[in-house]
Amino acid sequence: MNYLLAGGAGSFGTRMTEYILNNTKDNIIIFSRGEKQQWEHKLKFSNNPRIKYIIGDIRDKEAVDFAMKNVDYVFLAAAMKHIDKCEANPNECYKTNIAGCINVIDSAIEHEVKKLVFLSTDKAVNPTTIYGCSKLFVEMYIKAVDNKKTQLIRTRYGNVFGSNGSVAWVFNKLSKEGKPLTVTNPDMTRFFMKLDEAVELVWTAHNKGMNGDLWVYNNKACTIKELADAFSDNQIVNGLRCIEKNDEALLATYELDHSERLGNYFRINDSIPITERHDKPLTSDNCERLTHEELLELIRDWRNHYDV
């Protein structure tokens, strides 16, 4: 079997590569536009013959079609992920997060790929940012498109602790320099999870998911003050930005109505009958909270992995 990882040289793709190499005998195609990231990926995996590298941009349908040849499964992780960059460059966000993702989805259908799993975000639930809107659009496109022989599955999760652009990098740098941590709003809540948990979610959705499914990891959350306290008690508050929500949501009420619990996951599908009506979404304010010890463990694992 051949797996195409679109955006596969990033933090998620690198960890998913490890998982596939360690747990299957299948081959991997890394499709991304960053030469440096692909070079680092190739070094990390010692030029493994089971990994093929293709430089290309999901904005380029011809390049996507070339990469899609003989592919059995697709993990669609490619995206502009930084909220500030998406707000400042909405046209670029559209080209990658919407048009580019549609290129990958359409190509997978045209090449009769068995299954595609799309990586979405909690920012797609009642979005207030261009980034969140772009992810929601692709989620809805997947539900609406004629998928023919290809099963299309969505996954959604909160912040991966310590991923590229994570606040963990900022807090860690400031605390090491003895400078105060900049906290926007101490009471603001956010979901956090380990990178391995994100990989496990996507792999579970890939293995057990059916067409039209949305799979969501039951994330825990904390306040930004609680996270900052795990790094340092030297803090200053600089105020919430207008585009930010105080709390994020993983599941809307209508999605909870059509959901079932499977261990640490929610599986959502319109075909799941309603057995209970929900009057509240699943948010970072009403979910299970991360303890101080769990936050310290997240930080230790992250520091050990990245040697920071």
Legacy VTK file of the C-alpha trace (Angstrom):
# vtk DataFile Version 3.0
C-alpha trace
ASCII
DATASET POLYDATA
POINTS 308 float
0.000 0.000 0.000
1.080 3.575 -0.696
0.320 6.481 1.650
0.454 10.064 0.394
1.135 12.594 3.147
0.220 16.018 1.766
2.191 18.480 3.851
4.061 15.456 5.132
7.374 17.067 6.079
5.901 19.008 9.012
5.616 17.940 12.643
2.472 15.837 12.118
3.761 14.234 8.909
7.091 13.381 10.506
5.452 11.623 13.447
2.948 9.865 11.151
5.890 8.686 9.023
7.417 7.101 12.139
4.126 5.416 12.934
3.632 3.946 9.457
7.241 2.727 9.236
7.048 1.091 12.675
3.591 -0.472 12.341
3.213 -1.412 8.672
5.255 -2.565 5.696
3.714 0.122 3.489
5.368 2.895 1.489
5.094 6.642 2.026
5.076 9.586 -0.376
5.956 12.952 1.190
4.400 15.709 -0.907
5.224 19.251 0.195
6.701 22.471 -1.108
9.496 23.022 1.447
12.897 21.818 0.241
14.543 22.364 3.626
11.856 20.452 5.516
12.046 17.559 3.072
15.842 17.482 3.396
15.552 17.392 7.213
12.885 14.684 6.967
15.121 12.606 4.694
18.049 12.949 7.109
15.898 11.966 10.071
14.794 8.753 8.370
18.257 7.953 6.958
17.149 7.995 3.335
14.703 5.132 4.000
13.865 3.369 0.697
10.194 3.107 1.713
9.865 6.915 1.563
9.575 8.837 -1.700
9.844 12.634 -1.804
7.995 14.885 -4.239
8.369 18.657 -4.196
5.104 20.284 -5.109
2.333 22.607 -3.999
-1.257 21.537 -3.393
-2.240 24.754 -5.206
-0.946 23.116 -8.408
-3.481 20.501 -9.538
-1.072 19.057 -12.105
1.552 18.492 -9.409
-1.059 16.922 -7.128
-2.205 14.573 -9.904
1.405 13.525 -10.508
1.884 12.707 -6.808
-1.452 10.869 -6.614
-0.490 8.090 -9.057
-0.763 4.604 -7.500
-1.751 6.046 -4.125
-4.049 4.011 -1.872
-4.532 6.379 1.094
-4.145 10.122 1.629
-3.594 12.120 4.821
-4.307 15.775 4.020
-2.287 17.830 6.509
-1.064 20.618 4.197
-2.302 24.042 5.281
-1.456 27.573 6.290
-1.869 27.167 10.051
-0.856 30.502 11.587
-3.925 32.601 12.334
-2.087 35.926 12.061
-0.616 35.026 8.658
-4.029 33.953 7.365
-5.633 37.192 8.564
-2.887 39.275 6.931
-2.891 37.223 3.701
-6.457 36.020 3.102
-5.916 35.396 -0.620
-2.947 33.152 0.125
-4.928 31.321 2.790
-7.714 30.719 0.265
-5.269 29.403 -2.352
-3.797 26.840 0.042
-6.454 25.989 2.627
-9.444 25.936 0.292
-8.435 25.701 -3.388
-5.375 23.580 -2.611
-7.263 21.148 -0.403
-9.998 20.844 -3.030
-7.259 19.943 -5.555
-6.127 17.082 -3.296
-9.675 15.852 -2.605
-10.723 15.989 -6.266
-7.517 14.281 -7.385
-7.992 11.505 -4.823
-11.507 10.885 -6.141
-10.362 10.974 -9.774
-7.570 8.471 -9.038
-9.955 6.226 -7.057
-7.938 6.426 -3.868
-9.447 4.149 -1.243
-9.644 6.662 1.576
-8.701 10.279 2.336
-8.451 11.678 5.866
-8.559 15.465 6.271
-7.018 17.164 9.306
-9.197 19.971 10.657
-9.218 22.075 13.808
-11.375 23.290 16.677
-11.107 26.728 15.035
-13.585 25.439 12.407
-16.459 25.349 14.932
-18.330 28.681 14.825
-15.220 30.298 13.281
-14.190 33.910 13.875
-10.970 33.808 11.840
-10.112 33.333 8.166
-8.131 30.233 9.137
-11.123 28.700 10.923
-13.464 29.586 8.048
-11.110 27.974 5.535
-11.065 24.722 7.505
-14.846 24.740 7.918
-15.280 25.230 4.164
-13.218 22.121 3.403
-15.100 20.127 6.043
-18.367 21.064 4.317
-16.927 20.414 0.844
-16.022 16.889 1.911
-19.606 16.289 3.028
-21.065 17.699 -0.199
-18.764 16.400 -2.959
-19.570 13.294 -5.012
-16.925 11.009 -3.536
-17.643 8.070 -5.915
-15.295 5.226 -4.858
-13.228 7.227 -2.345
-14.144 7.340 1.333
-13.715 10.867 2.709
-13.216 11.287 6.442
-12.656 14.377 8.579
-10.736 14.639 11.845
-10.781 17.573 14.232
-8.694 18.374 17.289
-7.376 21.221 19.419
-3.885 22.630 19.803
-1.038 20.158 19.466
1.303 21.077 22.279
4.658 22.310 21.037
3.881 22.067 17.315
5.277 24.706 14.953
3.997 28.111 16.041
2.688 26.868 19.400
2.617 29.278 22.341
4.820 26.739 24.143
7.830 27.932 22.127
7.155 31.554 23.126
6.627 30.778 26.817
9.693 28.530 26.914
11.951 31.154 25.298
10.750 33.973 27.565
11.029 31.889 30.727
14.597 30.815 29.875
15.545 34.450 29.230
14.033 35.499 32.561
11.516 37.743 30.808
7.806 37.982 31.708
5.418 35.735 29.779
2.913 37.722 27.689
-0.587 36.465 28.495
-3.483 37.787 26.422
-6.321 36.870 28.800
-5.647 34.709 31.875
-9.142 33.200 31.798
-9.047 32.250 28.109
-9.263 28.467 27.677
-7.706 26.256 25.014
-7.590 22.547 24.169
-4.148 20.911 24.267
-2.966 17.448 23.274
0.237 15.545 22.522
1.377 15.117 18.936
1.171 11.337 19.391
-2.507 11.698 20.321
-3.158 13.586 17.079
-1.428 10.831 15.099
-3.448 8.154 16.923
-6.695 10.013 16.162
-5.946 10.238 12.440
-4.802 6.620 12.264
-7.908 5.428 14.119
-10.151 7.429 11.789
-8.268 5.931 8.848
-8.656 2.374 10.155
-12.193 2.500 11.548
-13.816 5.478 9.843
-16.502 5.360 7.186
-17.410 7.812 4.453
-18.861 11.028 5.861
-17.419 10.486 9.334
-16.014 13.195 11.557
-13.646 11.869 14.243
-12.790 14.073 17.226
-10.355 13.447 20.052
-11.845 14.140 23.471
-9.301 16.818 24.355
-8.703 18.227 27.797
-8.212 21.961 28.221
-6.763 24.595 30.533
-6.715 28.351 30.940
-3.821 30.297 29.462
-2.936 31.354 33.019
-2.685 27.694 34.067
-0.418 26.977 31.110
1.749 30.021 31.815
2.038 29.028 35.501
3.573 25.709 34.400
6.420 27.695 32.776
6.878 30.697 35.067
5.052 32.947 37.537
6.610 36.037 35.915
3.744 37.187 33.692
2.129 40.284 32.191
-1.361 40.569 30.675
-1.572 42.350 27.305
-5.227 41.782 26.381
-7.293 39.566 24.080
-7.038 40.236 20.347
-10.354 41.036 18.646
-10.227 37.927 16.410
-9.735 35.543 19.330
-12.511 33.722 21.140
-12.326 33.340 24.893
-13.154 29.632 24.557
-12.920 27.185 21.658
-15.380 24.434 20.717
-14.632 20.948 19.432
-18.203 19.909 18.688
-21.379 21.896 17.998
-24.633 20.789 19.593
-26.030 19.290 16.372
-22.817 17.286 15.944
-23.096 15.943 19.489
-26.676 14.893 18.671
-25.346 12.612 15.894
-22.323 11.287 17.783
-21.172 8.148 19.518
-18.345 7.708 22.030
-15.617 5.229 21.112
-13.022 5.267 23.869
-11.170 8.589 23.708
-12.951 9.574 20.508
-16.235 10.928 19.257
-17.473 9.573 15.921
-19.966 11.891 14.229
-22.057 11.008 11.214
-25.467 12.263 10.066
-26.552 8.620 9.824
-26.110 8.080 13.579
-29.624 8.285 15.102
-30.332 10.908 17.738
-30.701 9.307 21.165
-30.058 12.451 23.189
-30.524 16.159 22.492
-27.646 18.377 23.566
-28.139 22.014 24.550
-24.438 22.946 24.834
-21.465 22.475 22.519
-18.312 20.726 23.739
-16.025 23.647 24.592
-12.678 24.256 26.241
-14.636 25.804 29.126
-16.950 22.852 29.888
-14.683 19.863 29.065
-12.376 17.937 31.384
-9.483 20.098 32.603
-5.758 19.442 32.465
-4.190 19.294 35.917
-0.987 21.144 36.778
0.834 17.804 36.835
-0.498 16.910 33.380
0.683 20.279 32.025
4.137 19.716 33.507
4.212 16.280 31.852
3.254 17.830 28.485
6.115 20.309 28.840
8.630 17.620 29.865
7.690 15.368 26.940
7.893 18.277 24.515
11.260 19.489 25.818
12.719 15.983 25.694
11.516 15.431 22.131
12.755 18.757 20.759
15.748 19.096 23.138
14.718 22.609 24.194
LINES 1 309
308 0 1 2 3 4 5 6 7 8 9 10 11 12 13 14 15 16 17 18 19 20 21 22 23 24 25 26 27 28 29 30 31 32 33 34 35 36 37 38 39 40 41 42 43 44 45 46 47 48 49 50 51 52 53 54 55 56 57 58 59 60 61 62 63 64 65 66 67 68 69 70 71 72 73 74 75 76 77 78 79 80 81 82 83 84 85 86 87 88 89 90 91 92 93 94 95 96 97 98 99 100 101 102 103 104 105 106 107 108 109 110 111 112 113 114 115 116 117 118 119 120 121 122 123 124 125 126 127 128 129 130 131 132 133 134 135 136 137 138 139 140 141 142 143 144 145 146 147 148 149 150 151 152 153 154 155 156 157 158 159 160 161 162 163 164 165 166 167 168 169 170 171 172 173 174 175 176 177 178 179 180 181 182 183 184 185 186 187 188 189 190 191 192 193 194 195 196 197 198 199 200 201 202 203 204 205 206 207 208 209 210 211 212 213 214 215 216 217 218 219 220 221 222 223 224 225 226 227 228 229 230 231 232 233 234 235 236 237 238 239 240 241 242 243 244 245 246 247 248 249 250 251 252 253 254 255 256 257 258 259 260 261 262 263 264 265 266 267 268 269 270 271 272 273 274 275 276 277 278 279 280 281 282 283 284 285 286 287 288 289 290 291 292 293 294 295 296 297 298 299 300 301 302 303 304 305 306 307
